């Protein structure tokens, strides 16, 4: 599994809100949205979707800080 950690990086409240709406709208309508686990700053995808996920994040180059980690197991620390 691949864990993507991301953070929107843009100056200005209006510009940030515009970018945020567009980013999450596109994420919601992409095949990545159906993956088993996602939060507002992390996305877990299967390894076969690595190229698709990379392409999605590259569309926001310059406005997004993204890290990818290969993981074997993910455990929930606190169950709400």
C-alpha positions in Angstrom: 0.0 0.0 0.0 1.0 3.6 -0.6 0.4 6.4 1.9 0.3 9.9 0.4 0.6 12.8 2.8 -0.1 16.2 1.4 -0.6 19.8 2.3 -1.8 22.7 0.3 0.7 25.5 0.1 -0.5 28.8 -1.3 -0.5 32.4 0.0 -3.7 34.4 0.3 -7.0 33.4 1.9 -9.0 33.7 -1.4 -6.5 31.8 -3.4 -6.1 29.1 -0.8 -9.9 28.6 -0.6 -10.2 28.4 -4.4 -7.4 25.9 -4.7 -8.8 23.8 -1.8 -12.3 23.7 -3.4 -10.9 22.7 -6.8 -8.4 20.1 -5.3 -11.0 18.3 -3.1 -13.7 18.4 -5.9 -11.3 16.7 -8.3 -10.2 14.2 -5.7 -13.8 13.4 -4.8 -14.5 12.7 -8.5 -11.4 10.7 -9.2 -11.0 6.9 -8.9 -8.7 7.6 -5.9 -11.7 8.7 -3.8 -13.0 5.2 -3.5 -9.8 4.0 -1.8 -10.1 2.4 1.7 -8.8 5.3 3.7 -8.5 9.0 3.3 -8.5 12.1 5.4 -8.1 15.8 4.6 -4.3 15.4 4.4 -3.6 11.7 3.7 -4.7 9.1 1.2 -4.0 5.3 1.2 -4.0 3.6 -2.2 -3.0 0.3 -3.7 0.4 0.1 -5.4 -1.1 -0.5 -8.8 -2.6 3.0 -8.7 0.7 4.7 -8.0 1.0 6.3 -11.4 -2.6 7.6 -11.3 -2.1 9.1 -7.8 1.2 10.6 -8.9 -0.4 12.2 -12.0 -3.2 13.6 -9.8 -0.9 15.3 -7.4 1.5 16.5 -10.2 -1.4 18.6 -11.6 -1.0 20.8 -8.5 2.8 21.1 -8.7 3.9 24.3 -7.0 0.7 24.5 -4.8 1.1 21.2 -2.9 3.6 19.5 -0.7 3.3 15.7 -1.2 5.1 12.7 0.4 4.7 9.1 -0.5 5.5 6.1 1.8 5.2 2.4 1.1 3.6 0.7 4.1 2.8 -2.9 4.9 0.4 -2.3 7.8 -1.7 0.6 9.1 -3.1 0.5 12.6 -5.6 2.9 14.2 -4.3 4.3 17.5 -7.5 5.8 18.9 -10.9 4.5 18.0 -13.4 7.3 18.2 
